[in-house]
């Protein structure tokens, strides 16, 4: 069972050192900073950030960072621990409502995903995000898929 609540700084301290290896590699390739620091920065920049708890412990954080108000675009993100993977069915069932909530007030949600992060790529496709052809991205210049989804009207 997954329980959701507003994210707190203490969640960053719990989740950061426990992130999935694919998420750690993705943050390093995109930004060159430690994944726990990337999680803290994402949390701080978000207009809405949520912690998902699995079996009573923080397992993932996700949120939305305001982007271009003119274009109605925001950046969606999620970083998780292996505990979140054990709740895959619940994520698939419950994620659409969270995507809709994060997208409220925006026309498009977008970001980039490391092509090596196969689980995240599969999840994005199942959630209806459109993946563009991979392009070099981030400090390492590795291939990332730009992805996006229309979620509303501004």
N, C-alpha and C positions, 0 to 999 in steps of 0.2 A: 504494500500500500504506500502511496505517495501522499504526503501532506505538503501544502504550499503556504508560504507566508512571505511578507516583505523581507528582503535581504538586509542583513546587518553586518557591520564590520567584523564581528566575531565569526561570522560564517566564512569570510575571506580567510581568516586565520585557520579555520578548520579544513576547508576545502582545498586551499592553495597547495599544501604539501602532499595532498592525496590525489591530485588530478591524474586522469588517464594519460598514459604515455603519448598517445596520438595528439591530445590537446596540448601537452607540454611541447611537443615537437612543432605543432602548428604555431603556437605563440612565439617560440624562438625563431622560426623561419620568417614570420611576418614582421616581428618587431625587434628581435634581438634582445629582449628582456626576459627575465625569468617568468615562468607562467604564473606564479603566485602574485607577482607584481602586476602582470597584465590583468589578472582577475580583479585586483584592488583598483586599478585604473578604470576598468570597465564599470565596476560598481559605482565608483565616484562620479563618472561621467553620465550615468544613466538617469533618465527621467523616471524610469520604473525599473526596479530590479527585484527579482523573486528568488527565494531559496526553496528548493525542493528537498524534502526530507524523506529518506527511505529507512524504514525500520527505526524511526526516531532520531536519526543522525543526518546532518546536512550531506547531501549527495550531489547536488548540482546548483549552479546559479545561472540565471539567464535574465536578459533585460533588453532594453532599447535605449539607444543614445540618439538624441536629436541630431538630425543632419541638416539638410537644406529645407528650410521652411518655405522658400520660394517654390521649390520643386515638390514639396510634400514628401520628402524622403527621410527615413531614419535608418540607423544601423542596428540590426538585431544580432545578438550574440548569446552563446551558451558555452559554459565550461563545466565539466562533470568529473566525478570520481568513478572508479569501476563499480561502486555500489549502484549507481544510476543504471548501468547496463543490465543489472539483474531485474530491473523493473521495466524492461522494454515494452511489454504489452500495455502497461499503464501509460507510458509516455505516448505511445501511438494513439491511444484512445483519448487522452486528455490534452495533448499538445494543441490541437486546432483551436480550442477555446482560449488558450494562453496566447497563441499567435494573434488571434482576433483582438484580444485585450491589449497586447503590446502595440498592435497596429492602429488602435483607435486614435483618430486625429491625423493619421498619415495616409498618404496615397500608396506609397511603396516602402517595403522593408527590404534592405539589401545588406550584403557583406561579401566576404571572400572566404573560401574554405580550401584548405590544403588538399590536393588530390590524393595524398597518402592517407588522409583521415577518412577511410572508407565507410566506417560506421556513420559518421556525420553526413557524408555525401548521400548515402542511402536514405537516411532520415529526412534530409532536406527534400529529396525527390518525392518521398512518400507524403510529405506535408505540402506538396504542390509548388515548391519553389522552382524557378527556372534557372538552370545552370547554363552559363555561357561557356564557350570554349576556354580552356585553361590558358592563362597568361602568366608570364613571370611577375612575381609580386613579392613585396617585402624586402627586408634587408638581405636575405639570402637569395633572392631572385628565383625561388622555386616555383613550380607551376601551381597555381591556385585557380579554382573556378570562381569567377564572379557569380553571385546568385542573387535573385530578387523575386519578390512576389507582390502583386497588386493586392492591397488589402482594403482600400476604401477610397473615399473622395474627400478632398480638402477644399 
